[in-house]
Every structure is written in C-alpha cells, then in structure tokens.
Amino acid sequence: MYAETMAGRIYYEIEGEGPTVVLVHGLGATSNIWHGVRTILKKQFRVIVFDLPGSGRSDRREPRYDFAGWSRVLGQLVEHWQLKRLVLVGHSMGTLLAQIYAAEHPEYLAGLVLCGPIVELSETRKKLFQQRRETVLKEGMLPIVDGVVSGALTAATRESPSPLPGLVREMLLANDPVHYAAQCQALIEGTARPALPKIRCPVLILQGDQDTVTPLSNCQEIRQHLPQSQLHIIPATAHWTMLEQPSLVVAALEQFLAACFGPAMGT
C-alpha cells in the first residue's frame, strides 16, 4: 500500500490487530528487516512498517534528506493511518528519526524503542560516512557492501552456511547510490541531542552485545538524559539485532509493550 506525502509515495504494510507498533528501518535497509519481528508481534498488535523516502519501494525524488523532513513525513503517515496512540520502534539511523518525532509529538507516543541507537555521529564516524558517501557516488554500492555487512552481522553469522549474509548483501546492493549517499549526508548532519530532554514517554534501548557500529556509549548518553529508560542487551548479535535474534528482540519488546499499553492490550 502507498500513502501520498510531501516526499512522494511512501510504501507501507499493516498486519495484525490491537495496539499499534510502528517500525522504522535504518540506513541501507527496507521495512523487510522487521519481517521476523512483525511475524510474531502481529499476533497481539497492529504492526506497521514502511520504507523511508529514497529506500525500498518508496519514491526517490530530489536526493536531499534531513531528519526534520523525515519527521514531517512520519507525521503525515500517522495522520494517514489515523493513529491516536503508538509505540515507535527505530533502528540505527531510524532511531534519530524516532527520537526527534517523539520529542515533537509526545501526545501520540505510548513508548519509544531504540535499537542500536544514534544520538549524533562522532567526528570520526562523520569522516567515515563522508568517505562512504563519496565512494558510492563514484563507484556504486559494491565497494562498500561487504564492510557494511561486516558491521551488521556477527562473524558467527557471516561465516555460517546461513543465507542471511547474502540476503543482507543483496538488499544493500539494491540501493540507489545517489539516494544512499544523500541519506549518509543526512546522518552526518543529523542530531537528536536537542530532542532528548523533550522525550516524556517510556523508553527501551536494545543493543547487540557485539555491536561495533553503535557503541554502548551511545546508550549511556541517552540514559543520562532519560534516567528512567531501560537498557536490554541482546546476546549473540551485532548491529542488526532483529535479523540475527528476532525472537529475543520480540521477547524484550513484548514485555515493554505490555507496560506501555496496559489495559489496551485486552481490547
């Protein structure tokens, strides 16, 4: 299904009935990274996934992105879906969007989940993403894909006979280099620091125990601003926890969602 927004047509899927959970993917991914998670969650919840502008099956218009614009697009989607209350779940780059939206629209948020969170890239990471941006613009996705997969998945997964690394590789290669580069630039320029003090809803932070992309210090910074937030470490995972350990991610989510929605769980 598609919704018309200021960024063009945005592709989304809705499954299940119950309180609403909206899942946001990160850089280079699509809504399908949540497939395993939503397969389980849809038994108790109304689960919505969508492709960010420039990603997956959503429109690719002018290749210039920023989180303020993405937050406005999400606001239009929430209106299109006629939502009154939701838990917003973001991964990686999607956690920046989730934090900014939660700060701007506290009236909608029953809870916020940040998987492999980012508040703002360090200067070292900004330089790395600038190099990545320049590479994909000159040479396409192929030169950077194996390095991204290396950070996304644990060595145990990458070296196993599982088809998962190859499927992740294919998803990354399917990105349009110009729009991927533009999303890298948005990430370089993006920050959620002004948003953190304005977040009022319960917050759950999920972190892979082998995540080298978003360090534990990111989680600690968020917890300094949001001392009531919960931190849950997912074992045997790197950055893309929902792909390597979907059942463990869902187990953490279900407990948090039950607390966020309370009596609504029975309606």
C-alpha positions, 0 to 999 in steps of 0.5 A: 500500500502507498500513502501520498506525502510531501516526499512522494509515495511512501510504501507501507504494510499493516498486519495484525490487530490491537495496539499499534507498533510502528517500525522504522528501518535504518540506513541501507535497509527496507521495512523487510528487516522487521519481517521476523519481528512483525511475524510474531508481534502481529499476533497481539498488535497492529504492526506497521512498517514502511520504507523511508523516502529514497529506500525500498519501494518508496519514491526517490525524488530530489536526493536531499534528506534531513531528519526534520523532513523525515519527521514531517513525513512520519507525521503525515503517515500517522495522520494517514493511518489515523493513529491516536496512540503508538509505540515507535520502534527505530533502528540505527539511523531510524532511531534519530528519526524516532527520537526527534518525532517523539520529542515533537509529538509526545501526545501520540507516543505510548513508548519509544524503542531504540535499537542500536541507537544514534544520538549524533555521529562522532567526528570520526564516524562523520569522516567515515560516512563522508568517505562512504558517501563519496565512494558510492557516488563514484563507484556504486554500492559494491565497494562498500557492501561487504564492510557494511555487512561486516558491521551488521552481522556477527562473524558467527553469522557471516561465516555460517552456511546461513543465507542471511549474509547474502540476503543482507548483501543483496538488499544493500546492493539494491540501493540507489547510490545517489539516494544512499549517499544523500541519506549518509549526508543526512546522518552526518548532519543529523542530531537528536541531542536537542530532542532528548530532554523533550522525550516524556514517554517510556523508553527501551534501548536494545543493543547487540552485545557485539555491536561495533557500529553503535557503541554502548556509549551511545546508550549511556548518553541517552540514559543520562538524559532519560534516567528512567529508560531501560537498557536490554542487551541482546546476546549473540548479535551485532548491529542488526539485532532483529535479523540475527535474534528476532525472537529475543528482540520480540521477547524484550519488546513484548514485555515493554509493550505490555507496560506501555499499553496496559489495559489496551492490550485486552481490547 
